């Protein structure tokens, strides 16, 4: 069986070509947004990795740098997770409520969350799948926090229930959805490598409930108050490929070892409190804060546009920079943040622009935004949080 590159749009899955590939090839699934970009060149520069197990495939991902990574998914990992969720009473009730009308999916099938929740789980349960935005209220959406916020802002029809993943869901947005008709949200926690780790109702639970089949331990580095979550799981991918100077290099996690998620927080019998990714946590105004969490909180403010947070390093230490693609002025953004966010989450710098810098794959270009914010920070003699605001 040969590895084949597939720019996997929704038609690729809905036509049944994914299942055909699994039987005769080893598909390497790539977001169609990569086609025609410099990222596609990476994929053609060296021979594709060969997978030596039946019905295995790769999901191609990229971090903030845009460097490709191929996560090798064994079908046993996928099947284990499908079986778990389709037997779960809560998930069964959510999908059974939409058995005739079908489920609306606004996330790509070529990513693990979309593949499982938007395609494989509905298919296993016999639920029709719709990718066109509904013109009237529907029962269940497979979506994300930004997509739900856009629907709220546009006064579009909303679902009765939503399953989301991808960022820590903003509690203010969960309240808004409840107030607009009792809309409930189930948030899935995990990554392409890990599969699902836990879940929560963001309106009622501050902590994620870890799945029964997932073993956890918490590693605490000296001098850091939070712990890193490490797991062993039947849903975990034990192999992946990184693009290095001379081609694709395979890495393997020994089956009995715990996998470091790179997520910091604290765990207890009540569940896992996620602070954020290790490389996105800084010390600001004497307190360790997560830039991911601040982005989530800003989303919950319902400001027009899109906002990201970056770390700005200076002589006095690290601080927060906020970049927004919005028609608001930096002062207007800051006024709203000061009103609703804790003091430790208020940035030193807010920079606004008509557009958001992005990588060729469509993801936010954090390195460029960091550079822009750092240049602006260095050029300012008086910073925003020192200016009196009427």
Protein Blocks (a to p, Z undefined) as FASTA:
>chain_A
ZZddddddfklmmnommmmmmmmmccddddfklgopaklmmmmmpccdddfbehiacddd
ddfkopacdddddfklmmmmmmmmmmpmklmmmmmmmmmnopadfbdfkbmklmmmmmmm
mmmnopacdfbdcfbdcfbdcddfklmmmmmmnopacdfbdcdehiacdfklmmmmmmnn
opacdddeddfklopfbdcdfklmmbdcddfklccdddddehiabdcdddddfkbcfbdc
dddfkbccdddddfkbccdehiacdddfkbccdfbdfklccceehiacdfklmmmmmmmn
opgcjddddddddfkoccdddddddfbdfklmmmmmmmmmcfklpcfbdcddfbdcddfk
opacfklmmmmmmmmmmmpmbdfklpccZZ
